[in-house]
Amino acid sequence: MHPLLRTTMLLAALTALFMALGWTLGGSGGAVIALVIAAGMNLFTYWNADRIVLSMNGAREVTEAEAPQFVRLIRELATRAGLPMPRTYIVDSPHPNAFATGRDPNHAAVAATTGLLSILDRDEIAGVMAHELGHVRNRDTLIMTMTATIAGAISMLANFGYFFAGRGSDRVNPLAMILAVIVAPFAAMLVQLAISRVREYGADRAGAAISGKPLALASALEKLERGAAQIPNPAVAANPALAQLYIVPSFGGSMDNLFSTHPATANRIAALREIAGSSGGGRGARVSALDPLPAVRRRASALDPLGPGARR
């Protein structure tokens, strides 16, 4: 099944679950109240999600003067992807990871941790950031914001189920209400995670095409999974809902199951190697007509590990 069709079906299922919960708890009145709450939450999240996510991660916007090699790399990748230049952020954290946010390509932001920049080489960093730009190009940042908001609304509605339940002859069956309050948030979580896993494979394919080096992205995923398993992510520890945003699970050890935020890293690597094989093989195997990224000399730095003094 095509990823876009699968995502559309999952979003429709999540929306139907939300409306069914409102109807179960309060009949037509409950459904209307649920719709109003969801609309308000979606409107607020649509306009503010990027600022909320960046703030929760302690991300700091950087300019070309502060992180020249990193910002120039993002600009080059954005040009290859046919995207406007996103705002570029660095998170001062030893935890190696990256994410993208923003409601559309014109309001996008990409971020990487100093931990990631310190353990990957330039081709690997390019692969990771191309993956994040793939999320932007595929509108995944908006899709994941929508699913997180609807899932959150379902949980909130379930928690306050008794307040929405009817009274007297309009009161719903207590057993049905209890089942709805317990089952609906769990089902919403499963749908949300399924959408997240589908979008990761799509972003990997896009990242391979944008960077032109699928094996460099595969190598980066391998290193990031090991690093993420060893170094905790305080942002996700405080807010578990952020876990789906990152390129690899924040605690490492991803597995393909109903409760995982990401596909198994081994399966993602296998898919990238298949892409590389079909395009000629090798670490630098190209999957687009674009010229390969030039190499640079690296120099360690807290803000720009690619090296503020490196020559292109």
Order of alpha helices (4+ residues) and beta strands (2+ residues): alpha-beta-alpha-beta-beta-beta-alpha-alpha-alpha-alpha-alpha-alpha-alpha-alpha
